[in-house]
Amino acid sequence: MRVRLFGGWDFSAGDLDRPDWVEIGYARGVPMGGDLPPADESSAPSFLISAWKDPDGANIDRMQIVKGWTTAGGETAEHVYDVALSAGRTISATTGRAPPVGSSVDVADASYSNDIGSGRLATVWIDPDFDPDQPAFYYARVIEIPTPRWTAYDAQFFDIKMPDEVPMTTQERAYTSPIWYTPPQ
């Protein structure tokens, strides 16, 4: 998978529709691995996120932002946000999570099809829980549709039945480097 992540203070959804969106990311923000500059006002950071499937791999199920921060008590906390979904799914207003994408895996044949998921997902996400006085980090996680796990390939190749507790599918993932936010001193 190929994943791009930029963080800034004023990205909009229209930025991803432009052919020069990567240049916009560098000009108005920082790439993954960077530190967000101080904000001119108390707005929340926005993130440009885009992911493409591996040409020889599985389609993409979803993109997520993982936010981490330090609590007032000095503990590390983390929250996972589903920010882009394939297959027309929507995020539940109740749980804040997305329903599963489904599965096209044929475990007996150790195969799958790319009939579900998407070849590319892209979005602009704004942190809904931003606290300008709280240090934080953000990284993107991209999850593929289910595919056969190595155990399914072995079972098919060696013509054996795996025990019921052995997982036969997996969802491969890609992670970006984080973007860091430090409050002004």
C-alpha positions as CSV (number, residue, x, y, z in Angstrom):
1,M,0.0,0.0,0.0
2,R,1.0,3.6,-0.6
3,V,-0.1,6.0,2.1
4,R,0.3,9.8,2.3
5,L,-0.5,11.9,5.4
6,F,-0.1,15.7,5.9
7,G,-1.2,17.7,8.9
8,G,-2.0,21.4,9.0
9,W,-4.5,24.0,10.2
10,D,-6.6,24.7,7.1
11,F,-6.9,21.8,4.8
12,S,-10.3,21.3,3.1
13,A,-12.0,18.5,1.2
14,G,-11.5,20.3,-2.1
15,D,-7.7,20.1,-1.6
16,L,-7.8,16.4,-2.4
17,D,-9.6,17.0,-5.7
18,R,-6.7,19.1,-7.0
19,P,-3.9,17.4,-9.1
20,D,-1.3,19.3,-6.9
21,W,-2.7,18.1,-3.6
22,V,0.7,16.8,-2.5
23,E,2.3,20.2,-3.1
24,I,-0.6,21.7,-1.1
25,G,0.2,19.3,1.7
26,Y,3.8,20.4,1.9
27,A,3.1,24.1,1.4
28,R,0.3,24.4,4.0
29,G,1.2,21.7,6.4
30,V,3.8,19.1,7.4
31,P,4.3,15.5,6.2
32,M,4.2,12.4,8.3
33,G,7.1,12.5,10.8
34,G,6.7,16.3,11.2
35,D,5.8,18.7,13.9
36,L,2.7,20.8,13.5
37,P,3.6,24.5,13.8
38,P,1.7,26.6,16.3
39,A,-1.8,27.5,15.2
40,D,-2.6,31.2,14.4
41,E,-5.9,30.6,16.2
42,S,-7.5,27.9,18.3
43,S,-8.7,25.9,15.4
44,A,-8.3,22.1,15.3
45,P,-5.7,20.5,13.1
46,S,-6.8,19.0,9.8
47,F,-5.2,16.1,8.0
48,L,-5.0,15.2,4.3
49,I,-4.9,11.4,4.0
50,S,-4.7,9.3,0.9
51,A,-4.1,5.6,0.4
52,W,-3.7,3.4,-2.7
53,K,-3.9,-0.4,-2.7
54,D,-0.8,-2.4,-3.6
55,P,-1.1,-3.2,-7.4
56,D,-0.8,-6.9,-6.6
57,G,-2.6,-6.9,-3.3
58,A,-6.0,-6.6,-1.7
59,N,-8.4,-3.7,-1.9
60,I,-8.6,-1.2,1.0
61,D,-11.3,-1.6,3.7
62,R,-10.9,1.6,5.7
63,M,-8.5,4.4,6.8
64,Q,-8.2,5.3,10.4
65,I,-6.5,8.1,12.4
66,V,-4.9,7.0,15.7
67,K,-4.6,9.9,18.1
68,G,-2.5,9.7,21.2
69,W,-2.1,12.2,24.0
70,T,-0.9,12.7,27.5
71,T,-3.6,13.0,30.2
72,A,-3.5,15.6,33.0
73,G,-2.2,12.7,35.2
74,G,0.7,12.0,32.9
75,E,-0.8,8.8,31.4
76,T,-0.8,8.1,27.7
77,A,-4.3,7.8,26.1
78,E,-5.3,6.7,22.6
79,H,-8.4,6.9,20.4
80,V,-8.9,5.3,17.0
81,Y,-11.1,7.2,14.5
82,D,-12.5,5.6,11.3
83,V,-12.1,8.4,8.8
84,A,-12.8,6.8,5.4
85,L,-14.6,3.7,4.5
86,S,-15.0,1.6,1.3
87,A,-18.3,0.1,0.0
88,G,-20.5,3.0,0.9
89,R,-20.5,2.2,4.6
90,T,-21.0,4.9,7.2
91,I,-19.7,5.3,10.7
92,S,-22.3,4.5,13.4
93,A,-23.4,7.6,15.3
94,T,-23.8,5.4,18.4
95,T,-20.5,3.5,18.5
96,G,-18.4,5.8,16.3
97,R,-17.2,2.7,14.4
98,A,-17.8,1.2,11.0
99,P,-19.5,-2.1,10.2
100,P,-17.2,-4.8,8.8
101,V,-16.5,-4.7,5.1
102,G,-17.4,-8.4,4.6
103,S,-15.2,-11.1,3.2
104,S,-14.5,-12.6,-0.2
105,V,-12.1,-15.2,1.2
106,D,-12.5,-18.9,0.1
107,V,-10.6,-20.6,2.9
108,A,-10.7,-24.0,1.3
109,D,-9.1,-22.7,-1.9
110,A,-6.9,-20.1,0.0
111,S,-8.1,-17.4,-2.4
112,Y,-10.0,-14.1,-2.3
113,S,-11.4,-11.6,-4.8
114,N,-11.3,-7.8,-4.9
115,D,-15.1,-7.6,-5.3
116,I,-15.3,-5.6,-2.1
117,G,-13.2,-2.6,-0.8
118,S,-11.7,0.2,-2.8
119,G,-8.5,0.7,-4.8
120,R,-8.1,4.2,-3.2
121,L,-9.4,6.1,-0.3
122,A,-8.8,9.7,0.5
123,T,-10.2,12.2,2.9
124,V,-9.6,15.4,5.0
125,W,-10.2,14.8,8.7
126,I,-10.4,17.4,11.4
127,D,-9.8,16.4,15.0
128,P,-13.2,16.7,16.7
129,D,-11.7,16.4,20.2
130,F,-8.7,18.8,19.8
131,D,-7.4,20.5,23.0
132,P,-4.9,23.2,22.1
133,D,-3.2,22.8,25.6
134,Q,-2.7,19.1,25.2
135,P,0.4,17.5,23.5
136,A,-0.8,14.9,20.9
137,F,0.4,12.7,18.1
138,Y,-1.6,11.5,15.0
139,Y,-0.8,8.7,12.6
140,A,-2.8,7.0,9.9
141,R,-3.6,3.3,9.7
142,V,-4.9,1.7,6.5
143,I,-6.6,-1.7,6.6
144,E,-7.0,-4.1,3.7
145,I,-10.1,-6.3,3.1
146,P,-9.8,-9.8,4.5
147,T,-7.4,-12.2,2.8
148,P,-6.2,-15.7,3.4
149,R,-3.8,-16.0,6.3
150,W,-0.6,-18.1,5.8
151,T,-2.4,-20.9,7.7
152,A,-5.0,-21.1,4.9
153,Y,-2.3,-21.4,2.3
154,D,-0.6,-24.2,4.3
155,A,-3.9,-26.0,4.8
156,Q,-4.6,-25.9,1.1
157,F,-1.1,-26.8,0.0
158,F,-0.6,-29.7,2.5
159,D,-4.3,-30.8,2.2
160,I,-4.8,-30.6,6.0
161,K,-7.5,-29.3,8.3
162,M,-6.5,-26.7,10.8
163,P,-7.9,-26.7,14.3
164,D,-11.0,-24.5,14.7
165,E,-9.1,-22.0,16.9
166,V,-6.5,-21.3,14.2
167,P,-7.3,-18.0,12.3
168,M,-7.6,-18.6,8.6
169,T,-7.9,-14.9,7.4
170,T,-6.1,-11.7,8.1
171,Q,-6.4,-8.0,7.3
172,E,-3.0,-6.5,6.4
173,R,-2.3,-3.0,7.6
174,A,-0.1,0.0,6.7
175,Y,0.9,2.7,9.2
176,T,2.4,6.1,8.7
177,S,4.9,7.9,10.9
178,P,3.2,10.2,13.4
179,I,2.6,13.9,13.1
180,W,3.3,15.6,16.5
181,Y,1.5,18.6,18.1
182,T,3.1,20.4,21.0
183,P,1.2,23.3,22.7
184,P,2.8,26.7,22.7
185,Q,4.8,27.3,25.8
